[in-house]
Amino acid sequence: MHVAYPDLMTYELGPAPREISEDQLVEDGPRVRALIVQRLELVWARCEQRIRDDMNGTRPIDPRFLEIALRAEKDLALHYRLSRVPAPVEEEDDPALQAVDRGALVLDFLEGVEARIRQGQAAAAAWGAGKQSEPAAGTSTEELGQDGSAA
């Protein structure tokens, strides 16, 4: 049995564009990149599952899936721009770095570390001598890491 269509519709296609304009690249670029990354991640997920199944001993590892997975990983790295070295920030160009005195910050930090080391050494020496640590002049028991009941 044949079905007859009395008014057969025909479509005419216009001429295909020969090039993509810069405006189209700027407008559609993020969406196309997201679609490519999504598809590459899907390829990786399928390959990863197959490789994990092969590693469980059910069958020998298929080198084709390894190759596909490696290519997907390389392409993902390209899209995420992982191979590019970030440009260094120049101190003169960054106003936030100009306002910070790094030398003073490091000096303050080191002085704090040295003070904690001295306190720890004093507490260890007092404990090692077998006597209860008595606070030094100007040093409270809380600074030595003891509460008031231990003194």
N, C-alpha and C positions, 0 to 999 in steps of 0.2 A: 504494500500500500504506500502510495506517495502522497505527501502533504504538499499542497500547492500554496504558495504565498503570492497573493495577487499584487501586492505593492512591495516588491523587494527593495529594501533600502540599500543604497550604496553610499559609501563614505569615501570622500576624497581626502587624501592626506596632503598636507601642505609640504613644501620643500623642507627637508631636514636642515636644521641649523648646522652650519659648517664650523662654527667655533663657539666657544663659551666666553661670554664677556666677563670683564673684571667685576662688574656689579653682581653677576650671578655667582661668581666664585666667593666673593665676600659674603653674600647673603646665604648661600647654601653650604658653604664650607663646613661650619661646625656640625650641621646635621649629617652631612655625608661622612665626616670623620667619626662621629658617634656611631653611625650605622656600620662602618667598616670595623671599628673596634668591637662592637657587639658581635659581629659575625666571626671575627678572629677569636674572640673569647669562646664562642660556641664551638668552633673547630677545636680549640685547645681542650675544652671540656670533654668532647667526644674522644679525642686522642688519649687524653689522660686516663679516662675510664678503661679504654682498651688496653693501654700499657699496664695499668694496675692489674687488670685481669690476667694479662700475660705473665706478669711477675709473680702471681700467685701459683703458678705452675700448671695451670690448666692447658696451656699451649705455649709453644715457643714464641718469643718476642718477635713481632712483625716489624722489620726495619722500615717498612713504608710508613707506618704510623709514627715511628720515631722521627723520621725525616719531616713529615707533615707537621708534627708538634714543634720541632725546632724552627721550621720556617714561620709558623704562627707566632712563636715567641719572639723571633727576630722582627717580624712585622709589627707586633705590639710594641716592642721596644722603640722602633722607629716612630710610631704614632705618638707614643708618650715622650719622645725626644730624650730618652735615657742616655743616648750616646753623646749628647752635647754637654760640654763643660760649661757650667754657669759663668757668666761674665763677672769678674770680681768687682766689688763695689769700691769705688775710690773714696778715701776718707774725706777728701776735699769736697766731693760732690754731695755727700750725705750729711745734711745738717744735724741729724741725730747723733752721728759719730763725732762731730766737731765739738758738741757740748759736753761730751764725757771725757773726763780725765782718767785715762786707763791706768796710768801709773799710780794715782791715788787709790783707785779701786783695788788694784793688786796689793798695794802696801797695806791697806786696811784689812783685806782678807788674810794676808800672811800674818799680820799682828794678832788677829783673832785666833788663827790656828796655833801660833806659838804660845799664846796665853792658855789655850786649852791643853796643849802638850805639857806646859809647866805645871798646871793644876793636876793633871793626871799623874805626872811623875812624883809630885809631892804626896799625893794620896797613896800611890803605890809604895813609896818609900816609907811612909808612916805605917801602912798596913804590913809591909814586910818586916819592919822592926818589931812587930808584935805589940805595938801599943796603939791605942785608939788615937786617931788623928785629931789633933787640936787645931782649931782654926788659926792660921797665921794672922799677923797683924793686918787688919783691913780685909780679911777674907772670911766670909760667912760660911756656915756649914752647908747652906743651900748651893753655894757656888762649887763646893767640893763634891756635890752629888749626894749629900746626906740630908736626911730630914732632921728636924729639931729633936726628936726623941732618941736618936742614935748618939747624940753628943753627951 
